[in-house]
Amino acid sequence: MTDTKYQHIDGAWIDGESDEQLTIRDPAAPDDPVITFQQADRQQAKTAVEAARAASDEWAATTPDERDAIFYDVADRIEDNLDSLATTLTREEGKPISSSRAEVSRAAEIFRFFASYARTATGDTVPSNDPETFTYTFREPLGVVALVTPWNFPIATPSWKLATALITGNTVVFKPSSETPMIAKRLVELLEEAGVPDGVLNLVVGPGSTVGDEITTNEQIDGISFTGSTGTGQHIAESVAHRGIPVQTEMGGKNPLVVLPDADFEAAADAAIAGAFGLTGQACTATSRLIVHEDVAAELTDAVVERAKSLSVGPGMDDPDMGPAVSADQDETNFEYVDIAANDGATLLTGGSRPDGVEAGYFIEPTVFGDVESEMQIAQDEVFGPVLSVMEVGDYEEAVSVANDVAFGLSASIFTSDMAAARKFTEQAEAGVIKVNGTTTGSQIQMPFGGMKASSSEQKKEMGQRAYEFYTHEKVVYRTDP
């Protein structure tokens, strides 16, 4: 790839002006750089905010049919370019190509879903106490919003933020992860080709310490949506708290899958494998703790270990069951936690090493630890890799206690045929997303998505109607005609 213009400001593709370069590498073959380009600097980020501000009034005044036509076109363009987009995604993020195709398809679905909001989202008409006064509400865009997105779903997550922010009439400054700028650029190009006007969508690729800091603290920013690490999200929320602007932060997880003795055994084992090792465990909703009743713990653990051993690991373009970690840093983190767990007394049941025959790339075997206790670091920290902790409990009450005994509260699942127990779990589990007889991973566009505790700011969830509400102000009107 020879095009090194990765900054899109006020309708123009330009080179970054930072002294720092960014090199993107294929996680399966990191010795072979894919692209190197200059990152944006703080001044370019500031210019992007100014461009978004200048375009704000005109974009907010566009009609619903003008906006939805653009976003239905975007969806078509994404589908028309599905294979090339999926290849770009796999080359820089590493996930199996079939998973990349599914994510690209989901991005198209997201744009179609939110395109409909241009015409159908409404306010409320409320009866007034005064017969001469008409009372109602309506919503208007926030203005200029900053969107900061992660590398693990590098087209799906930007899509649900961009689609909602733009369809509601906001202009955007978009900072993708520095691990996955290539797919972000492709997405912005498609939005531009579909007719998003100059200045409405601005892309800046650069360090969080400069570019990210500028677009989240700039006084012209009217709202922020962030998905990423807990530390960064909390820092962003704290740094703008004095301004009182809407801030949406979706952060980490340490998600439990609880299995009771009456569960569908095969389904539970399959869900644990899919949740823990799908996408190399690099999902905020990944299953990291398998909490099993002692009556079935041995049998279920054996089944999970055997399934883990059978998974294929390799380059994403070969479409294995599990691809590489995204980067050298994440690769190092995965192996550090293997050592931490072993040193804390957990028992390594499978994995924990490089796969046989692998000479390059950020690969680790699917890893399962047994004899894990809540106080262990492996049971508390988000690894963000394919490392599953099996924790044995004596009854339902202990299972819920262990499930809640972490700082995070994003996703939780229970496998049981006892619907009374399932109902209790939905009430008692400290998580924003709760599954019954399903994986901790996965969400539907029409449903709100977000966590609680250290997983989220909890102002408004993403996706569905709640996303529309986040990106808009609600105005209340009392109208008495003369």
SELOPA-222668 format. One record per residue (C-alpha): x negated, y, z negated; chain; residue in one letter; residue number from 1. Coordinates in steps of 0.25 Angstrom, whole numbers, plus 5000, padded with zeros to 4 digits. Layout:
residues N
SITE     px     py     pz   lonu   kedo   bake
SITE      X      Y      Z      A      A    NUM
...
This chain:
residues 482
SITE     px     py     pz   lonu   kedo   bake
SITE   5000   5000   5000      A      M      1
SITE   4994   5013   5004      A      T      2
SITE   5004   5024   5000      A      D      3
SITE   4999   5029   4987      A      T      4
SITE   5010   5041   4985      A      K      5
SITE   5017   5036   4973      A      Y      6
SITE   5023   5049   4968      A      Q      7
SITE   5036   5054   4974      A      H      8
SITE   5039   5068   4970      A      I      9
SITE   5050   5077   4976      A      D     10
SITE   5052   5068   4988      A      G     11
SITE   5037   5066   4991      A      A     12
SITE   5027   5054   4989      A      W     13
SITE   5014   5060   4984      A      I     14
SITE   5001   5055   4978      A      D     15
SITE   4999   5055   4963      A      G     16
SITE   4990   5066   4957      A      E     17
SITE   4985   5059   4945      A      S     18
SITE   4971   5055   4943      A      D     19
SITE   4976   5041   4940      A      E     20
SITE   4978   5031   4951      A      Q     21
SITE   4987   5019   4949      A      L     22
SITE   4984   5005   4955      A      T     23
SITE   4995   4995   4957      A      I     24
SITE   4991   4980   4957      A      R     25
SITE   4999   4968   4959      A      D     26
SITE   5000   4961   4946      A      P     27
SITE   4998   4947   4953      A      A     28
SITE   4985   4952   4959      A      A     29
SITE   4980   4965   4952      A      P     30
SITE   4966   4965   4959      A      D     31
SITE   4973   4969   4971      A      D     32
SITE   4979   4984   4970      A      P     33
SITE   4992   4987   4977      A      V     34
SITE   4991   5002   4977      A      I     35
SITE   4983   5013   4970      A      T     36
SITE   4989   5027   4970      A      F     37
SITE   4988   5040   4962      A      Q     38
SITE   4997   5042   4950      A      Q     39
SITE   5006   5054   4948      A      A     40
SITE   5001   5065   4937      A      D     41
SITE   5009   5073   4927      A      R     42
SITE   5011   5085   4937      A      Q     43
SITE   5017   5076   4948      A      Q     44
SITE   5027   5070   4937      A      A     45
SITE   5030   5084   4933      A      K     46
SITE   5033   5088   4948      A      T     47
SITE   5041   5075   4950      A      A     48
SITE   5050   5080   4938      A      V     49
SITE   5051   5094   4944      A      E     50
SITE   5055   5088   4958      A      A     51
SITE   5066   5080   4951      A      A     52
SITE   5071   5092   4944      A      R     53
SITE   5072   5100   4957      A      A     54
SITE   5080   5089   4964      A      A     55
SITE   5089   5087   4952      A      S     56
SITE   5101   5096   4954      A      D     57
SITE   5102   5092   4969      A      E     58
SITE   5102   5077   4966      A      W     59
SITE   5112   5078   4955      A      A     60
SITE   5121   5086   4965      A      A     61
SITE   5121   5074   4975      A      T     62
SITE   5134   5067   4977      A      T     63
SITE   5137   5053   4972      A      P     64
SITE   5138   5048   4986      A      D     65
SITE   5125   5054   4990      A      E     66
SITE   5118   5047   4978      A      R     67
SITE   5124   5033   4979      A      D     68
SITE   5121   5033   4994      A      A     69
SITE   5106   5035   4991      A      I     70
SITE   5106   5024   4981      A      F     71
SITE   5113   5014   4989      A      Y     72
SITE   5103   5016   5000      A      D     73
SITE   5092   5014   4989      A      V     74
SITE   5098   5001   4986      A      A     75
SITE   5098   4997   5000      A      D     76
SITE   5084   5001   5003      A      R     77
SITE   5079   4993   4991      A      I     78
SITE   5085   4981   4996      A      E     79
SITE   5080   4983   5010      A      D     80
SITE   5066   4984   5004      A      N     81
SITE   5068   4973   4994      A      L     82
SITE   5056   4964   4998      A      D     83
SITE   5046   4975   4999      A      S     84
SITE   5050   4981   4986      A      L     85
SITE   5050   4968   4979      A      A     86
SITE   5036   4965   4984      A      T     87
SITE   5031   4979   4980      A      T     88
SITE   5037   4976   4966      A      L     89
SITE   5030   4963   4964      A      T     90
SITE   5017   4968   4969      A      R     91
SITE   5016   4979   4958      A      E     92
SITE   5024   4972   4947      A      E     93
SITE   5022   4958   4949      A      G     94
SITE   5035   4951   4947      A      K     95
SITE   5040   4940   4956      A      P     96
SITE   5044   4944   4970      A      I     97
SITE   5058   4938   4967      A      S     98
SITE   5060   4947   4955      A      S     99
SITE   5055   4959   4962      A      S    100
SITE   5065   4957   4973      A      R    101
SITE   5076   4955   4962      A      A    102
SITE   5072   4968   4956      A      E    103
SITE   5072   4976   4969      A      V    104
SITE   5086   4970   4972      A      S    105
SITE   5090   4975   4958      A      R    106
SITE   5085   4989   4961      A      A    107
SITE   5094   4990   4973      A      A    108
SITE   5106   4985   4965      A      E    109
SITE   5103   4996   4954      A      I    110
SITE   5103   5007   4965      A      F    111
SITE   5117   5002   4970      A      R    112
SITE   5123   5001   4956      A      F    113
SITE   5119   5015   4952      A      F    114
SITE   5122   5021   4966      A      A    115
SITE   5137   5018   4962      A      S    116
SITE   5135   5027   4950      A      Y    117
SITE   5134   5039   4959      A      A    118
SITE   5149   5038   4962      A      R    119
SITE   5155   5030   4950      A      T    120
SITE   5149   5036   4937      A      A    121
SITE   5159   5045   4930      A      T    122
SITE   5161   5053   4918      A      G    123
SITE   5173   5052   4909      A      D    124
SITE   5187   5060   4908      A      T    125
SITE   5191   5060   4894      A      V    126
SITE   5204   5065   4888      A      P    127
SITE   5204   5079   4882      A      S    128
SITE   5210   5083   4869      A      N    129
SITE   5214   5096   4876      A      D    130
SITE   5224   5094   4887      A      P    131
SITE   5218   5107   4894      A      E    132
SITE   5204   5101   4894      A      T    133
SITE   5198   5091   4904      A      F    134
SITE   5187   5082   4897      A      T    135
SITE   5177   5074   4905      A      Y    136
SITE   5163   5070   4906      A      T    137
SITE   5153   5069   4918      A      F    138
SITE   5138   5065   4920      A      R    139
SITE   5127   5072   4927      A      E    140
SITE   5113   5068   4929      A      P    141
SITE   5102   5071   4919      A      L    142
SITE   5093   5078   4929      A      G    143
SITE   5079   5073   4930      A      V    144
SITE   5075   5059   4925      A      V    145
SITE   5062   5052   4922      A      A    146
SITE   5062   5037   4925      A      L    147
SITE   5051   5029   4920      A      V    148
SITE   5051   5014   4924      A      T    149
SITE   5043   5001   4921      A      P    150
SITE   5036   4992   4930      A      W    151
SITE   5043   4979   4927      A      N    152
SITE   5056   4982   4935      A      F    153
SITE   5049   4993   4944      A      P    154
SITE   5061   4994   4954      A      I    155
SITE   5073   4990   4945      A      A    156
SITE   5071   4999   4933      A      T    157
SITE   5067   5011   4942      A      P    158
SITE   5080   5008   4950      A      S    159
SITE   5090   5008   4939      A      W    160
SITE   5084   5021   4933      A      K    161
SITE   5083   5028   4947      A      L    162
SITE   5096   5024   4952      A      A    163
SITE   5103   5029   4939      A      T    164
SITE   5096   5042   4938      A      A    165
SITE   5097   5046   4952      A      L    166
SITE   5111   5041   4955      A      I    167
SITE   5116   5050   4943      A      T    168
SITE   5109   5062   4949      A      G    169
SITE   5096   5063   4942      A      N    170
SITE   5082   5066   4948      A      T    171
SITE   5071   5057   4944      A      V    172
SITE   5056   5056   4941      A      V    173
SITE   5052   5041   4941      A      F    174
SITE   5040   5035   4935      A      K    175
SITE   5038   5020   4938      A      P    176
SITE   5028   5012   4931      A      S    177
SITE   5014   5013   4936      A      S    178
SITE   5014   4998   4937      A      E    179
SITE   5025   4998   4948      A      T    180
SITE   5025   5011   4956      A      P    181
SITE   5026   5004   4970      A      M    182
SITE   5040   4999   4968      A      I    183
SITE   5044   5013   4962      A      A    184
SITE   5039   5020   4974      A      K    185
SITE   5046   5011   4984      A      R    186
SITE   5059   5013   4976      A      L    187
SITE   5057   5028   4976      A      V    188
SITE   5055   5027   4991      A      E    189
SITE   5068   5020   4993      A      L    190
SITE   5075   5030   4985      A      L    191
SITE   5069   5041   4993      A      E    192
SITE   5072   5034   5007      A      E    193
SITE   5087   5033   5002      A      A    194
SITE   5088   5048   5000      A      G    195
SITE   5085   5052   4986      A      V    196
SITE   5081   5067   4988      A      P    197
SITE   5067   5073   4985      A      D    198
SITE   5065   5075   4971      A      G    199
SITE   5076   5066   4966      A      V    200
SITE   5067   5055   4963      A      L    201
SITE   5052   5057   4960      A      N    202
SITE   5042   5046   4957      A      L    203
SITE   5029   5048   4949      A      V    204
SITE   5019   5036   4946      A      V    205
SITE   5009   5039   4935      A      G    206
SITE   5005   5037   4921      A      P    207
SITE   5016   5037   4910      A      G    208
SITE   5006   5047   4902      A      S    209
SITE   5007   5058   4912      A      T    210
SITE   5018   5055   4923      A      V    211
SITE   5027   5048   4913      A      G    212
SITE   5025   5058   4902      A      D    213
SITE   5028   5070   4912      A      E    214
SITE   5041   5064   4917      A      I    215
SITE   5047   5060   4904      A      T    216
SITE   5043   5073   4896      A      T    217
SITE   5045   5083   4907      A      N    218
SITE   5056   5093   4903      A      E    219
SITE   5063   5092   4916      A      Q    220
SITE   5066   5077   4914      A      I    221
SITE   5081   5075   4909      A      D    222
SITE   5080   5060   4906      A      G    223
SITE   5071   5049   4906      A      I    224
SITE   5073   5034   4908      A      S    225
SITE   5061   5025   4905      A      F    226
SITE   5059   5010   4905      A      T    227
SITE   5046   5004   4900      A      G    228
SITE   5038   5002   4887      A      S    229
SITE   5043   5005   4873      A      T    230
SITE   5032   5014   4870      A      G    231
SITE   5033   5023   4882      A      T    232
SITE   5048   5024   4881      A      G    233
SITE   5048   5028   4867      A      Q    234
SITE   5037   5038   4870      A      H    235
SITE   5046   5044   4881      A      I    236
SITE   5058   5045   4873      A      A    237
SITE   5051   5051   4861      A      E    238
SITE   5044   5062   4870      A      S    239
SITE   5057   5067   4876      A      V    240
SITE   5066   5065   4864      A      A    241
SITE   5065   5080   4861      A      H    242
SITE   5072   5083   4874      A      R    243
SITE   5084   5075   4872      A      G    244
SITE   5084   5070   4886      A      I    245
SITE   5090   5056   4890      A      P    246
SITE   5079   5045   4888      A      V    247
SITE   5081   5031   4892      A      Q    248
SITE   5070   5021   4888      A      T    249
SITE   5070   5006   4891      A      E    250
SITE   5058   4999   4885      A      M    251
SITE   5053   4986   4879      A      G    252
SITE   5060   4973   4875      A      G    253
SITE   5057   4961   4867      A      K    254
SITE   5069   4953   4871      A      N    255
SITE   5074   4940   4864      A      P    256
SITE   5081   4928   4870      A      L    257
SITE   5088   4921   4859      A      V    258
SITE   5092   4906   4861      A      V    259
SITE   5102   4899   4851      A      L    260
SITE   5104   4884   4850      A      P    261
SITE   5116   4884   4858      A      D    262
SITE   5110   4891   4870      A      A    263
SITE   5110   4886   4885      A      D    264
SITE   5095   4881   4883      A      F    265
SITE   5091   4881   4898      A      E    266
SITE   5097   4895   4900      A      A    267
SITE   5090   4900   4888      A      A    268
SITE   5076   4895   4892      A      A    269
SITE   5078   4900   4906      A      D    270
SITE   5082   4914   4901      A      A    271
SITE   5070   4914   4892      A      A    272
SITE   5061   4911   4904      A      I    273
SITE   5067   4921   4913      A      A    274
SITE   5067   4932   4902      A      G    275
SITE   5053   4930   4898      A      A    276
SITE   5046   4927   4911      A      F    277
SITE   5054   4933   4922      A      G    278
SITE   5047   4946   4927      A      L    279
SITE   5035   4941   4919      A      T    280
SITE   5042   4946   4906      A      G    281
SITE   5040   4960   4911      A      Q    282
SITE   5054   4965   4908      A      A    283
SITE   5059   4973   4896      A      C    284
SITE   5070   4962   4894      A      T    285
SITE   5061   4950   4895      A      A    286
SITE   5063   4939   4885      A      T    287
SITE   5051   4940   4876      A      S    288
SITE   5057   4932   4864      A      R    289
SITE   5064   4919   4865      A      L    290
SITE   5072   4917   4851      A      I    291
SITE   5076   4903   4850      A      V    292
SITE   5084   4895   4839      A      H    293
SITE   5076   4885   4833      A      E    294
SITE   5085   4874   4837      A      D    295
SITE   5082   4876   4852      A      V    296
SITE   5068   4883   4850      A      A    297
SITE   5059   4871   4854      A      A    298
SITE   5067   4866   4866      A      E    299
SITE   5069   4880   4871      A      L    300
SITE   5055   4884   4869      A      T    301
SITE   5050   4872   4877      A      D    302
SITE   5060   4875   4888      A      A    303
SITE   5055   4890   4889      A      V    304
SITE   5040   4885   4889      A      V    305
SITE   5042   4875   4900      A      E    306
SITE   5049   4885   4908      A      R    307
SITE   5039   4896   4906      A      A    308
SITE   5028   4886   4910      A      K    309
SITE   5035   4883   4923      A      S    310
SITE   5036   4898   4928      A      L    311
SITE   5027   4901   4940      A      S    312
SITE   5018   4914   4938      A      V    313
SITE   5012   4921   4949      A      G    314
SITE   5011   4933   4959      A      P    315
SITE   5025   4940   4960      A      G    316
SITE   5024   4938   4975      A      M    317
SITE   5024   4923   4974      A      D    318
SITE   5037   4924   4966      A      D    319
SITE   5033   4916   4954      A      P    320
SITE   5042   4915   4941      A      D    321
SITE   5033   4925   4934      A      M    322
SITE   5023   4936   4940      A      G    323
SITE   5012   4943   4934      A      P    324
SITE   5012   4954   4923      A      A    325
SITE   5013   4968   4929      A      V    326
SITE   4999   4973   4925      A      S    327
SITE   4986   4970   4918      A      A    328
SITE   4991   4977   4906      A      D    329
SITE   5003   4968   4905      A      Q    330
SITE   4995   4956   4908      A      D    331
SITE   4986   4960   4896      A      E    332
SITE   4998   4962   4887      A      T    333
SITE   5004   4948   4891      A      N    334
SITE   4991   4941   4886      A      F    335
SITE   4989   4950   4874      A      E    336
SITE   5003   4945   4869      A      Y    337
SITE   4999   4931   4871      A      V    338
SITE   4988   4933   4862      A      D    339
SITE   4996   4941   4852      A      I    340
SITE   5007   4930   4851      A      A    341
SITE   4997   4919   4849      A      A    342
SITE   4989   4927   4839      A      N    343
SITE   5002   4929   4831      A      D    344
SITE   5005   4915   4830      A      G    345
SITE   5015   4912   4842      A      A    346
SITE   5013   4899   4850      A      T    347
SITE   5010   4900   4865      A      L    348
SITE   5019   4890   4871      A      L    349
SITE   5016   4893   4886      A      T    350
SITE   5009   4904   4894      A      G    351
SITE   5000   4915   4889      A      G    352
SITE   4989   4913   4900      A      S    353
SITE   4987   4916   4914      A      R    354
SITE   4993   4906   4924      A      P    355
SITE   4984   4896   4930      A      D    356
SITE   4978   4900   4943      A      G    357
SITE   4981   4914   4941      A      V    358
SITE   4968   4922   4944      A      E    359
SITE   4974   4936   4946      A      A    360
SITE   4986   4944   4941      A      G    361
SITE   4993   4947   4928      A      Y    362
SITE   4999   4933   4925      A      F    363
SITE   5002   4926   4912      A      I    364
SITE   5010   4913   4911      A      E    365
SITE   5024   4914   4905      A      P    366
SITE   5021   4914   4890      A      T    367
SITE   5029   4908   4879      A      V    368
SITE   5026   4909   4864      A      F    369
SITE   5032   4901   4853      A      G    370
SITE   5032   4903   4837      A      D    371
SITE   5035   4918   4839      A      V    372
SITE   5039   4925   4827      A      E    373
SITE   5046   4939   4827      A      S    374
SITE   5034   4946   4820      A      E    375
SITE   5024   4942   4831      A      M    376
SITE   5020   4953   4841      A      Q    377
SITE   5024   4944   4852      A      I    378
SITE   5038   4944   4847      A      A    379
SITE   5039   4959   4845      A      Q    380
SITE   5031   4966   4857      A      D    381
SITE   5036   4967   4871      A      E    382
SITE   5025   4959   4879      A      V    383
SITE   5032   4962   4893      A      F    384
SITE   5026   4949   4898      A      G    385
SITE   5030   4934   4900      A      P    386
SITE   5028   4931   4885      A      V    387
SITE   5040   4924   4878      A      L    388
SITE   5041   4922   4863      A      S    389
SITE   5049   4910   4857      A      V    390
SITE   5055   4913   4843      A      M    391
SITE   5062   4903   4835      A      E    392
SITE   5074   4906   4826      A      V    393
SITE   5083   4899   4817      A      G    394
SITE   5097   4905   4820      A      D    395
SITE   5104   4916   4827      A      Y    396
SITE   5102   4926   4816      A      E    397
SITE   5087   4924   4817      A      E    398
SITE   5087   4925   4832      A      A    399
SITE   5094   4938   4832      A      V    400
SITE   5084   4943   4821      A      S    401
SITE   5072   4939   4829      A      V    402
SITE   5078   4945   4842      A      A    403
SITE   5080   4958   4836      A      N    404
SITE   5066   4958   4829      A      D    405
SITE   5059   4967   4839      A      V    406
SITE   5058   4982   4842      A      A    407
SITE   5065   4980   4855      A      F    408
SITE   5079   4978   4859      A      G    409
SITE   5081   4977   4874      A      L    410
SITE   5086   4963   4878      A      S    411
SITE   5091   4951   4871      A      A    412
SITE   5097   4937   4874      A      S    413
SITE   5104   4926   4867      A      I    414
SITE   5106   4912   4873      A      F    415
SITE   5118   4905   4866      A      T    416
SITE   5131   4898   4869      A      S    417
SITE   5137   4904   4856      A      D    418
SITE   5144   4917   4860      A      M    419
SITE   5146   4922   4846      A      A    420
SITE   5131   4921   4844      A      A    421
SITE   5129   4928   4858      A      A    422
SITE   5139   4940   4853      A      R    423
SITE   5131   4941   4840      A      K    424
SITE   5118   4942   4848      A      F    425
SITE   5123   4953   4857      A      T    426
SITE   5127   4961   4845      A      E    427
SITE   5114   4958   4836      A      Q    428
SITE   5103   4958   4846      A      A    429
SITE   5096   4971   4846      A      E    430
SITE   5095   4973   4861      A      A    431
SITE   5101   4982   4872      A      G    432
SITE   5103   4970   4882      A      V    433
SITE   5108   4957   4877      A      I    434
SITE   5110   4944   4885      A      K    435
SITE   5118   4932   4881      A      V    436
SITE   5113   4919   4888      A      N    437
SITE   5104   4927   4897      A      G    438
SITE   5090   4932   4899      A      T    439
SITE   5085   4945   4892      A      T    440
SITE   5081   4950   4906      A      T    441
SITE   5090   4956   4916      A      G    442
SITE   5101   4967   4917      A      S    443
SITE   5113   4971   4926      A      Q    444
SITE   5113   4985   4932      A      I    445
SITE   5127   4988   4927      A      Q    446
SITE   5123   4985   4913      A      M    447
SITE   5116   4995   4903      A      P    448
SITE   5101   4991   4901      A      F    449
SITE   5093   4995   4889      A      G    450
SITE   5088   4991   4875      A      G    451
SITE   5088   4995   4860      A      M    452
SITE   5078   4997   4850      A      K    453
SITE   5064   4999   4856      A      A    454
SITE   5069   4995   4869      A      S    455
SITE   5077   5007   4873      A      S    456
SITE   5080   5022   4869      A      S    457
SITE   5094   5018   4870      A      E    458
SITE   5099   5031   4875      A      Q    459
SITE   5106   5024   4888      A      K    460
SITE   5103   5011   4894      A      K    461
SITE   5099   5009   4908      A      E    462
SITE   5108   5004   4920      A      M    463
SITE   5123   5004   4921      A      G    464
SITE   5132   5015   4916      A      Q    465
SITE   5122   5018   4905      A      R    466
SITE   5111   5022   4915      A      A    467
SITE   5121   5032   4922      A      Y    468
SITE   5124   5038   4908      A      E    469
SITE   5109   5039   4905      A      F    470
SITE   5105   5047   4918      A      Y    471
SITE   5117   5057   4916      A      T    472
SITE   5122   5068   4906      A      H    473
SITE   5137   5067   4902      A      E    474
SITE   5144   5080   4902      A      K    475
SITE   5157   5082   4894      A      V    476
SITE   5167   5092   4900      A      V    477
SITE   5179   5099   4894      A      Y    478
SITE   5186   5106   4905      A      R    479
SITE   5197   5116   4902      A      T    480
SITE   5202   5122   4915      A      D    481
SITE   5206   5137   4914      A      P    482
